[in-house]
Amino acid sequence: MIKPPAHVFYIIVFSQFCCTSLWFATNAVLPQLQLAYHWPGDAIGHITAAVQLGFISGTLLYAFFGLSDRFSPASVFFVSSVLAAGMNALCLWDIGALNLAMISRFFTGFFLAGVYPVGMKIASDWNREGLGHWLGGLVGALVLGTSFPHLLHLIPGIPDAEMIIGLVSLLAIVGGLSMRLFIGDGPHHLRSARFTFRNVRGVFGYAEFRAAAMGYFGHMWELYAFWAFVPVVLNNYQHKSATVFSVSGWSFVIIAAGVIGCLVGGKLSLAWGSKRIASVALTSSAFCCLLSPFVFHSAFPVFISMMFFWGLMAVADSPQFSALVAGHAPAHVRGSAITLVTCIGFAITIISIQLVNYLQMLISPRYLLLVLAPGPLLGKS
């Protein structure tokens, strides 16, 4: 067994954090843009769905052509991060144009397909033992990157949307360069000389791979819709309870709580195994979904504690399912198999996000997140 140098893990995590901060860059400033340019109330669903749809399209093409298996994963990561950063900054051409923002979000998501799953591929090429621990750090970086624009919004001196979007794009380029210059391809990288997409589809014939993938799909039904609508739920709670608190601040705290879940879950997976950690996290998420209508009208400490715990557990299973998927995929198509499963998972998020987006106009806010319960319940089975 080849033990990777200690710095490899930290630079991979840093690079992933920098690049995935692109994901919710527009969501963090959306209330500001809606107010300034009179965007419709359901813009959040469409903006979020655009980046998810772009990611799905990108992962389909990356998997179909086997880019991370046929070429250097570190180079694919770098080029994709630069293109994603450029597409994120595209909306600055006319910051008030919703259609341009949708196009910008779609192509940002498209090129993130060469960042998130390829980052997992690079991690698995460097470390085959204890992969759940490494992916815990990697997905933790994704969570922190996702919540980071909300934090930027709170920093004095960074008041406008243009500055936040520009800073996040620059950060993503730094992440891509770090991966290319300081990491490169791992010792376990096996370049596929005769790649066919049929081999990738065939991995679903393996029972253990299929079980891990199904758990991941259930988890994805819940996760991104939960993240997207955390600010909406907090705003509604604030209005109903007349409690004064920072929606942006608590949105960051709740989403970023997943970093703790990923890191602790990754550490525990070394002793307990990825399957057990994923099961506990998925069960906890299911309980949070089912309890959400009852907690919505509770006192603020109870409400915010439940939301924090939910943020903690909603993503703790993600790295463990990814580790199980990577561990049960054949080496010569591992990168594309991970990418394909990720693609299907994000396709599922489109459905759940749009469903919640539609229902927010029809049902009481207290029941909104209850819609997410089927994901963890079915994924657990």
Residue pairs with C-beta under 8 A, 6 or more apart in sequence:
1 128
1 129
2 187
2 188
4 126
4 127
4 186
4 187
7 182
8 126
8 127
8 183
8 186
9 123
9 126
9 127
9 134
9 137
11 178
11 179
11 182
11 183
12 119
12 122
12 123
12 126
12 134
12 137
12 138
12 179
12 183
13 137
13 138
13 140
13 141
14 141
14 175
14 178
15 77
15 81
15 119
15 175
15 176
15 178
15 179
15 183
16 115
16 116
16 119
16 138
16 141
16 142
16 145
16 175
17 141
17 142
17 144
17 145
17 148
17 175
18 81
18 145
18 171
18 172
18 174
18 175
18 176
18 178
19 77
19 81
19 84
19 112
19 115
19 116
19 119
19 145
19 172
19 175
19 176
20 112
20 115
20 116
20 141
20 142
20 145
20 146
21 145
21 146
21 148
21 149
21 168
21 171
21 172
22 84
22 85
22 88
22 108
22 112
22 145
22 168
22 169
22 172
23 51
23 108
23 109
23 112
23 142
23 145
23 146
24 48
24 146
24 147
24 149
24 150
24 227
24 228
25 88
25 108
25 149
25 164
25 165
25 168
25 169
26 33
26 47
26 51
26 91
26 101
26 104
26 105
26 165
27 44
27 47
27 48
27 149
27 228
27 231
28 149
28 150
28 152
28 153
28 164
28 248
29 149
29 153
29 161
29 164
29 165
30 39
30 43
30 44
30 47
31 231
32 160
32 161
33 39
33 43
33 95
33 96
33 101
33 161
34 40
34 41
34 43
36 96
37 95
37 96
37 98
39 98
41 361
42 357
42 360
42 361
43 98
44 228
44 229
44 232
44 357
45 228
45 353
45 354
45 356
45 357
45 358
46 102
46 357
47 101
47 102
47 105
48 224
48 228
48 353
49 350
49 353
49 354
49 357
50 102
50 103
50 105
50 106
50 109
51 105
51 106
51 108
51 109
51 112
52 109
52 224
52 346
52 349
52 350
52 353
53 106
53 109
53 350
54 105
54 106
54 107
54 108
54 109
54 110
54 112
55 109
55 110
55 112
55 113
55 116
55 343
55 346
56 109
56 343
56 346
56 347
56 350
57 106
57 109
57 110
57 113
58 109
58 110
58 111
58 112
58 113
58 114
59 113
59 117
59 339
59 340
59 342
59 343
59 346
60 340
60 343
61 113
62 68
62 76
62 113
62 114
62 117
62 118
62 336
62 339
63 197
63 200
63 336
63 337
63 339
63 340
63 343
64 197
66 192
66 195
66 197
66 200
66 333
66 335
66 336
67 76
67 114
67 335
68 76
68 114
68 117
68 118
68 121
68 335
68 336
68 339
69 190
69 191
69 192
69 195
69 332
69 333
69 334
69 335
69 336
70 191
70 192
70 195
71 191
72 184
72 185
73 118
73 121
73 122
73 125
73 185
73 189
73 335
74 122
74 179
74 180
74 183
74 184
74 185
75 180
76 114
76 118
77 114
77 115
77 118
77 119
77 122
77 176
77 179
77 180
78 176
78 177
78 179
78 180
79 114
79 176
80 111
80 112
80 113
80 114
80 115
80 118
80 176
81 111
81 114
81 115
81 172
81 173
81 175
81 176
81 179
82 172
82 173
82 176
83 107
83 111
83 114
84 107
84 108
84 110
84 111
84 112
84 114
84 115
84 172
85 169
85 170
85 172
85 173
85 176
86 169
87 104
87 107
87 108
87 110
87 111
88 104
88 108
88 165
88 168
88 169
88 172
89 104
89 165
89 166
89 169
90 100
90 103
90 104
90 107
91 97
91 100
91 101
91 104
91 105
91 165
92 162
92 165
92 166
93 100
94 100
95 101
95 161
95 162
95 165
113 339
113 342
113 343
115 176
116 142
116 342
117 335
117 338
117 339
117 342
118 335
118 339
119 138
119 179
120 135
120 138
120 322
120 326
120 338
121 326
121 334
121 335
121 338
121 339
122 179
122 183
122 185
122 186
123 131
123 134
123 135
123 138
123 186
124 131
124 186
124 188
124 326
124 334
124 338
125 185
125 186
125 187
125 188
125 189
126 134
126 183
126 186
126 187
126 188
127 134
127 186
128 188
130 269
130 270
131 274
131 323
131 326
131 327
132 265
132 266
132 269
132 270
132 273
132 274
132 277
132 319
132 320
132 323
133 266
133 267
133 269
133 270
134 266
135 266
135 319
135 320
135 322
135 323
135 326
136 262
136 263
136 264
136 265
136 266
136 267
136 269
136 319
136 320
137 262
137 263
137 266
137 319
138 319
139 258
139 262
139 315
139 318
139 319
139 322
140 258
140 259
140 260
140 262
140 263
140 266
140 319
141 259
143 255
143 256
143 258
143 259
143 262
143 315
144 256
144 259
146 227
146 255
147 251
147 252
147 255
147 256
148 168
148 252
149 164
149 168
150 248
150 249
150 251
150 252
150 255
151 252
151 256
152 158
152 164
152 167
152 168
153 164
153 248
154 246
154 248
154 249
154 252
158 164
158 167
188 331
190 331
190 332
190 334
192 332
192 333
195 333
195 336
197 336
199 330
199 332
199 333
200 333
200 336
200 337
200 340
201 340
203 209
203 328
203 329
203 330
203 333
203 337
204 210
204 213
206 328
208 324
208 328
209 325
209 328
209 329
209 337
211 324
212 321
212 324
212 325
212 328
213 321
213 325
213 341
213 344
214 379
215 278
215 282
215 317
215 321
215 324
215 379
215 380
216 318
216 321
216 322
216 325
216 341
216 345
216 379
217 344
217 345
217 348
217 379
218 282
218 374
218 375
218 376
218 377
218 378
218 379
218 380
219 278
219 282
219 285
219 317
219 318
219 321
219 345
219 375
219 376
219 379
220 345
220 346
220 348
220 349
220 375
221 348
221 349
221 351
221 352
221 372
221 374
221 375
221 376
221 378
221 379
222 285
222 289
222 314
222 352
222 372
222 373
222 375
222 376
223 314
223 315
223 318
223 349
224 346
224 349
224 352
224 353
225 349
225 352
225 353
225 355
225 356
225 371
225 372
226 310
226 311
226 314
226 369
226 372
227 255
227 314
228 353
228 356
229 356
229 360
229 368
229 369
230 251
230 254
230 255
230 307
230 311
231 247
231 248
231 251
232 360
232 365
232 368
233 296
233 307
233 365
233 368
233 369
234 245
234 247
234 250
234 251
234 254
234 307
235 247
236 365
236 368
237 243
237 296
237 303
237 365
238 244
238 245
238 247
240 296
240 297
240 365
241 297
241 300
241 303
243 300
245 300
245 304
250 304
250 307
253 308
253 311
254 307
254 308
254 310
254 311
255 311
256 311
257 308
257 309
257 311
257 312
258 311
258 312
258 314
258 315
258 316
260 312
261 281
261 311
261 312
261 313
261 314
261 315
261 316
262 315
262 316
262 318
262 319
264 316
265 277
265 281
265 316
265 317
265 319
265 320
266 319
266 320
268 277
269 276
269 277
269 320
269 323
274 320
274 321
274 323
274 324
274 327
275 320
275 324
277 316
277 317
277 320
278 317
278 320
278 321
278 324
279 317
279 380
281 313
281 314
281 316
281 317
281 320
282 317
282 376
282 379
282 380
283 376
283 380
284 309
284 313
284 316
285 310
285 313
285 314
285 317
285 376
286 373
286 376
286 377
286 380
288 306
288 309
288 310
288 313
288 314
289 369
289 370
289 372
289 373
289 376
290 370
290 373
291 306
292 306
292 310
292 366
292 367
292 368
292 369
292 370
293 366
293 367
293 370
295 302
295 303
295 306
296 303
296 365
296 366
297 366
298 306
322 338
325 337
325 338
325 341
326 334
326 337
326 338
329 337
329 338
330 337
348 375
352 371
352 372
352 375
355 371
356 368
356 369
356 371
356 372
359 368
359 371
360 368
